[in-house]
Amino acid sequence: MAAFSALGKLTILALAVWVLLLVYISGVLVKMQATPGGGSEGSGVAAEALQRIDQATKDIERLRKQNEDLKRLLVESSRNVADNLAADKDPSKHDSLLGHPKNIPRLGEKPTDILGKIQPAGAVYQVAHLSPQHDQLRRKVENGVLELFFHYSSQLRRLTKTARDAGPQNIPETEKAFKNAIDSTSAHFYALMADAQKLGEVDGAGTLRDRRLQNLTNLMQKRIKALQNPPDCANARKLLCNLNKGCGFGCQLHHVAYCFVIAYGTERTLILQNDGREWRYSSQGWTAAFLPVSDSCFDGPASANPWISIEGNKNHQVVSLPIVDGLSGRPPYLPQSFPKDLADDLVHLHGDPPAWFIGQFVSYLMRSSPKLEKWLGEAESRIRFGEGKRSVLIVVIAKAATRK
């Protein structure tokens, strides 16, 4: 409204100038007619009057154009304000504010030709201005508070033990005092941690961060699936991995994940030896519990070359990878590595990028088979999670932990 008020004032001013010019021109003409003798003097006055009229006409035309330009600018400005107000209510208008690259560089041509791009999240929150340092500092605050709590608790427990060892005098009072101090510290700690977590969630930052991480996860899973299902398996480059490393289930899973990371880094399709049919944890093999690592490429009759190094095996189609303990010519893809093209986003969005990267392969490997899904569903129905006030305690004991 203020903009249109200014426009009205300018219009009135232009009309006033126009009226003054008309009065001035009329006065000049009257003066010319009243001049005696007409003659050369009258002609000079007339010429001067015509020149002034011409200049006045040009000035009026210039004012008219300026008036139109100003009116157009005011209308456009008002329209932009209206659009911005509408955008505040419509999250889809803010895609350009996400600060997330629409195109993430691809790892290599073969496994990524058919992959999609990470698209900006569908919703926008008032966090687009936050820099990567914001999340890094938030995590640093959380870690610092946690370390302070551990340190303080440890020191108080040490002092309690010292007081107990000193003798029986006043031990109950001393222990009570230290216990109160520990409880008080714990209360402050939990309050600080709650505030630190809120810092990561304020203005929808947590939801936006989760969506962007999910986009990265979707990209990685597409890359892995493309790598594991080459269009021409017979001629595809493969990495052969022996499932039965001499250790427990968790250790074996780590071993296969290590093979998978090397396969990904060298752009080879991971193949389990004998397709995982010989597995100590199931007489029916790997696929009794999990989906096959590939839907179209399996262990074949082709002979495998032993691992030498990336350069030493570059001309070998099938390479057999040893356990990590005996690996020579170690490639640069071992933990704590993660893709360079995702580094900026991961450092910004995740507190432990190497763990996230390994997790992508473990997640792919541990996709439940239909048989396992059915078994888990039946177990869930028997346990009846969430009914009433029933508490469920699940204890997982590692095989190695049972040894004496």
URHU-V987150 format. One record per backbone hydrogen bond with DSSP energy under -1.0 kcal/mol. NH is the residue of the N-H (numbers start at 0). CO is the residue of the C=O. Records with the same first field share a line. If there is no record, write none. Layout:
NH->CO + CO
This chain:
4->0
5->1
6->2
7->3
8->4
9->5
10->6
11->7
12->8
13->9
14->10
15->11
16->12
17->13
18->14
19->15
20->16
21->17
22->18
23->19
24->20
25->21
26->22
27->23
28->24
29->25
30->26
31->27
32->28
33->29
38->36
41->37
42->38
43->39
44->40
45->41
46->42
47->43
48->44
49->45
50->46
51->47
52->48
53->49
54->50
55->51
56->52
57->53
58->54
59->55
60->56
61->57
62->58
63->59
64->60
65->61
66->62
67->63
68->64
69->65
70->66
71->67
72->68
73->69
74->70
75->71
76->72
77->73
78->74
79->75
80->76
81->77
82->78
83->79
84->80
85->81
86->82
87->83
92->89
93->90
96->93
97->94
112->108
114->111
126->124
129->126
133->130
135->131
136->132
137->133
138->134
139->135
140->136
141->137
142->138
143->139
144->140
145->141
146->142
147->143
148->144
149->145
150->146
151->147
152->148
153->149
154->150
155->151
156->152
157->153
158->154
159->155
160->156
161->157
162->158
163->159
164->160
165->161
170->167
173->169
174->170
175->171
176->172
177->173
178->174
179->175
180->176
181->177
182->178
183->179
184->180
185->181
186->182
187->183
188->184
189->185
190->186
191->187
192->188
193->189
194->190
195->191
196->192
197->193
198->194
199->195
201->197
203->200
204->201
207->203
208->204
209->205
210->206
211->207
212->208
213->209
214->210
215->211
216->212
217->213
218->214
219->215
220->216
221->217
222->218
223->219
224->220
225->221
226->222
227->223
237->316
238->268
239->318
240->270
244->242
246->244
251->247
252->248
253->249
254->250
255->251
256->252
257->253
258->254
259->255
260->256
261->257
262->258
263->259
264->260
265->261
267->262
268->236
270->238
272->240
274->271
275->272
276->273
281->278
284->281
285->275
287->284
288->285
289->285
290->366
304->317
306->319
312->308
313->310
315->312
318->237
319->304
320->239
325->322
326->323
342->339
345->341
346->342
347->343
348->344
349->345
355->351
356->352
357->353
358->354
359->355
361->357
362->358
363->359
364->360
365->361
366->363
368->288
372->368
373->369
374->370
375->371
376->372
377->373
378->374
379->375
380->376
381->377
382->378
383->379
386->383
389->386
401->398
402->399
